[in-house]
Amino acid sequence: MIRLRWYVGLSTSSGPVTPAEQASCLDAIGGIYGGCTVYKACGVWKGTREDSLVYEVLTEELGCAPEILAEVLQTLARQTSVLWTRESVEGGFTGT
C-alpha cells in the first residue's frame, strides 16, 4: 500500500486560497484516486507561519506521478510550491 500526501499552503501573495480553489484541489485528487482525506495543518515556510491543507491518499497503485499532481495543485491553489511525499505502508481496505 502507498500513502501519498500533498501539502498545500492557504496563503498567496494576492490573498488567501479560496474555498473554490480548495475544492478544485480536492476534485483533482479525487478524480484520479476516487477519494482522499483532507486535514488542516499549520507549518512554517521560509520563516513565516502558514496554515495549510494536507491531502492524503492510500492506494495500491500510483494512478499518476505525484510530482505532476503537485504541479497541478500548485497552479490551482496559486502556490509557489507544493510539498509531496510517498511512503510504503502496511494496511488494506475492508469492504468495498
PyRosetta script that sets phi, psi and omega in degrees:
from pyrosetta import init, pose_from_sequence

init()
pose = pose_from_sequence("MIRLRWYVGLSTSSGPVTPAEQASCLDAIGGIYGGCTVYKACGVWKGTREDSLVYEVLTEELGCAPEILAEVLQTLARQTSVLWTRESVEGGFTGT")
pose.set_psi(1, 145.5)
pose.set_omega(1, -178.6)
pose.set_phi(2, -118.1)
pose.set_psi(2, 135.0)
pose.set_omega(2, 172.7)
pose.set_phi(3, -109.8)
pose.set_psi(3, 122.8)
pose.set_omega(3, 177.0)
pose.set_phi(4, -111.9)
pose.set_psi(4, 140.0)
pose.set_omega(4, 175.7)
pose.set_phi(5, -136.6)
pose.set_psi(5, 142.5)
pose.set_omega(5, 173.1)
pose.set_phi(6, -125.0)
pose.set_psi(6, 128.1)
pose.set_omega(6, -179.1)
pose.set_phi(7, -104.7)
pose.set_psi(7, 113.3)
pose.set_omega(7, -173.8)
pose.set_phi(8, -118.6)
pose.set_psi(8, 118.7)
pose.set_omega(8, 178.3)
pose.set_phi(9, -66.7)
pose.set_psi(9, 156.0)
pose.set_omega(9, -179.4)
pose.set_phi(10, -108.4)
pose.set_psi(10, 9.3)
pose.set_omega(10, 177.4)
pose.set_phi(11, -118.5)
pose.set_psi(11, 145.0)
pose.set_omega(11, 173.9)
pose.set_phi(12, -134.9)
pose.set_psi(12, 168.9)
pose.set_omega(12, 178.4)
pose.set_phi(13, -65.8)
pose.set_psi(13, -19.6)
pose.set_omega(13, -179.4)
pose.set_phi(14, -107.1)
pose.set_psi(14, 13.6)
pose.set_omega(14, 178.5)
pose.set_phi(15, 124.3)
pose.set_psi(15, -179.0)
pose.set_omega(15, -177.0)
pose.set_phi(16, -70.8)
pose.set_psi(16, 154.2)
pose.set_omega(16, 172.5)
pose.set_phi(17, -67.1)
pose.set_psi(17, 130.1)
pose.set_omega(17, -175.0)
pose.set_phi(18, -78.9)
pose.set_psi(18, 159.7)
pose.set_omega(18, 174.5)
pose.set_phi(19, -57.1)
pose.set_psi(19, -35.7)
pose.set_omega(19, 178.2)
pose.set_phi(20, -65.4)
pose.set_psi(20, -39.3)
pose.set_omega(20, 177.5)
pose.set_phi(21, -67.5)
pose.set_psi(21, -39.2)
pose.set_omega(21, 176.5)
pose.set_phi(22, -62.1)
pose.set_psi(22, -42.3)
pose.set_omega(22, 178.9)
pose.set_phi(23, -65.0)
pose.set_psi(23, -35.5)
pose.set_omega(23, 177.7)
pose.set_phi(24, -63.6)
pose.set_psi(24, -38.0)
pose.set_omega(24, 176.8)
pose.set_phi(25, -64.4)
pose.set_psi(25, -45.4)
pose.set_omega(25, 178.9)
pose.set_phi(26, -61.0)
pose.set_psi(26, -42.8)
pose.set_omega(26, 178.5)
pose.set_phi(27, -63.9)
pose.set_psi(27, -38.7)
pose.set_omega(27, 179.7)
pose.set_phi(28, -62.4)
pose.set_psi(28, -45.3)
pose.set_omega(28, -180.0)
pose.set_phi(29, -70.0)
pose.set_psi(29, -46.6)
pose.set_omega(29, 179.7)
pose.set_phi(30, -60.4)
pose.set_psi(30, -33.4)
pose.set_omega(30, 178.8)
pose.set_phi(31, -66.1)
pose.set_psi(31, -28.2)
pose.set_omega(31, 179.9)
pose.set_phi(32, -90.6)
pose.set_psi(32, -43.9)
pose.set_omega(32, -171.4)
pose.set_phi(33, -106.5)
pose.set_psi(33, -5.0)
pose.set_omega(33, 178.9)
pose.set_phi(34, 82.1)
pose.set_psi(34, -5.3)
pose.set_omega(34, 178.3)
pose.set_phi(35, 165.1)
pose.set_psi(35, 168.5)
pose.set_omega(35, 176.3)
pose.set_phi(36, -166.3)
pose.set_psi(36, 171.2)
pose.set_omega(36, 174.3)
pose.set_phi(37, -110.3)
pose.set_psi(37, 138.3)
pose.set_omega(37, 179.2)
pose.set_phi(38, -122.2)
pose.set_psi(38, 132.9)
pose.set_omega(38, 174.6)
pose.set_phi(39, -139.1)
pose.set_psi(39, 152.2)
pose.set_omega(39, 179.9)
pose.set_phi(40, -79.7)
pose.set_psi(40, 144.6)
pose.set_omega(40, 177.7)
pose.set_phi(41, -143.2)
pose.set_psi(41, 166.5)
pose.set_omega(41, 174.9)
pose.set_phi(42, -133.7)
pose.set_psi(42, 133.9)
pose.set_omega(42, -179.8)
pose.set_phi(43, -143.9)
pose.set_psi(43, -170.8)
pose.set_omega(43, 177.6)
pose.set_phi(44, -126.3)
pose.set_psi(44, 130.2)
pose.set_omega(44, 177.4)
pose.set_phi(45, -128.3)
pose.set_psi(45, 119.4)
pose.set_omega(45, -179.0)
pose.set_phi(46, 52.5)
pose.set_psi(46, 42.5)
pose.set_omega(46, 175.2)
pose.set_phi(47, 82.7)
pose.set_psi(47, 1.5)
pose.set_omega(47, -178.4)
pose.set_phi(48, -117.1)
pose.set_psi(48, 131.8)
pose.set_omega(48, 176.3)
pose.set_phi(49, -66.2)
pose.set_psi(49, 138.1)
pose.set_omega(49, -178.4)
pose.set_phi(50, -146.9)
pose.set_psi(50, 130.9)
pose.set_omega(50, 170.4)
pose.set_phi(51, -73.2)
pose.set_psi(51, 149.3)
pose.set_omega(51, -179.6)
pose.set_phi(52, -150.7)
pose.set_psi(52, 170.6)
pose.set_omega(52, 171.7)
pose.set_phi(53, -117.2)
pose.set_psi(53, 140.4)
pose.set_omega(53, 175.3)
pose.set_phi(54, -111.3)
pose.set_psi(54, 122.4)
pose.set_omega(54, 177.3)
pose.set_phi(55, -101.4)
pose.set_psi(55, 122.9)
pose.set_omega(55, -174.5)
pose.set_phi(56, -124.2)
pose.set_psi(56, 136.1)
pose.set_omega(56, 179.6)
pose.set_phi(57, -128.5)
pose.set_psi(57, 135.0)
pose.set_omega(57, 167.9)
pose.set_phi(58, -110.0)
pose.set_psi(58, 125.1)
pose.set_omega(58, -173.6)
pose.set_phi(59, -147.9)
pose.set_psi(59, 161.5)
pose.set_omega(59, 174.9)
pose.set_phi(60, -97.6)
pose.set_psi(60, -14.1)
pose.set_omega(60, 178.1)
pose.set_phi(61, -136.0)
pose.set_psi(61, 146.9)
pose.set_omega(61, -177.0)
pose.set_phi(62, -61.9)
pose.set_psi(62, -39.8)
pose.set_omega(62, -178.3)
pose.set_phi(63, 82.4)
pose.set_psi(63, -47.8)
pose.set_omega(63, 173.6)
pose.set_phi(64, -162.2)
pose.set_psi(64, 170.9)
pose.set_omega(64, 178.4)
pose.set_phi(65, -70.2)
pose.set_psi(65, 123.4)
pose.set_omega(65, -176.8)
pose.set_phi(66, -60.5)
pose.set_psi(66, -28.6)
pose.set_omega(66, 179.3)
pose.set_phi(67, -70.6)
pose.set_psi(67, -31.0)
pose.set_omega(67, 176.6)
pose.set_phi(68, -71.0)
pose.set_psi(68, -41.9)
pose.set_omega(68, 176.5)
pose.set_phi(69, -63.9)
pose.set_psi(69, -35.6)
pose.set_omega(69, 176.0)
pose.set_phi(70, -59.6)
pose.set_psi(70, -39.7)
pose.set_omega(70, 177.8)
pose.set_phi(71, -65.8)
pose.set_psi(71, -38.1)
pose.set_omega(71, 176.8)
pose.set_phi(72, -63.3)
pose.set_psi(72, -47.0)
pose.set_omega(72, 179.1)
pose.set_phi(73, -63.1)
pose.set_psi(73, -37.3)
pose.set_omega(73, 177.3)
pose.set_phi(74, -58.1)
pose.set_psi(74, -44.3)
pose.set_omega(74, 179.0)
pose.set_phi(75, -69.3)
pose.set_psi(75, -46.6)
pose.set_omega(75, -177.4)
pose.set_phi(76, -61.7)
pose.set_psi(76, -35.8)
pose.set_omega(76, -176.8)
pose.set_phi(77, -101.2)
pose.set_psi(77, 8.7)
pose.set_omega(77, 177.8)
pose.set_phi(78, 54.5)
pose.set_psi(78, 47.1)
pose.set_omega(78, -177.6)
pose.set_phi(79, -102.1)
pose.set_psi(79, 154.7)
pose.set_omega(79, 173.4)
pose.set_phi(80, -79.4)
pose.set_psi(80, -23.3)
pose.set_omega(80, 176.0)
pose.set_phi(81, -161.4)
pose.set_psi(81, 159.7)
pose.set_omega(81, 175.0)
pose.set_phi(82, -134.6)
pose.set_psi(82, 127.7)
pose.set_omega(82, 176.3)
pose.set_phi(83, -84.5)
pose.set_psi(83, 137.1)
pose.set_omega(83, 174.1)
pose.set_phi(84, -131.8)
pose.set_psi(84, 150.4)
pose.set_omega(84, 177.2)
pose.set_phi(85, -135.4)
pose.set_psi(85, 153.3)
pose.set_omega(85, 175.9)
pose.set_phi(86, -135.0)
pose.set_psi(86, 129.0)
pose.set_omega(86, -179.6)
pose.set_phi(87, -134.9)
pose.set_psi(87, 147.7)
pose.set_omega(87, 168.8)
pose.set_phi(88, -87.9)
pose.set_psi(88, 132.4)
pose.set_omega(88, -179.1)
pose.set_phi(89, -134.7)
pose.set_psi(89, 155.7)
pose.set_omega(89, 172.8)
pose.set_phi(90, -83.8)
pose.set_psi(90, 141.3)
pose.set_omega(90, 176.9)
pose.set_phi(91, 157.2)
pose.set_psi(91, -176.2)
pose.set_omega(91, 179.4)
pose.set_phi(92, -175.7)
pose.set_psi(92, 175.3)
pose.set_omega(92, -179.0)
pose.set_phi(93, -106.0)
pose.set_psi(93, 144.0)
pose.set_omega(93, 171.6)
pose.set_phi(94, -112.0)
pose.set_psi(94, 152.0)
pose.set_omega(94, -179.0)
pose.set_phi(95, 69.4)
pose.set_psi(95, -158.0)
pose.set_omega(95, -179.9)
pose.set_phi(96, -125.5)
pose.dump_pdb("model.pdb")
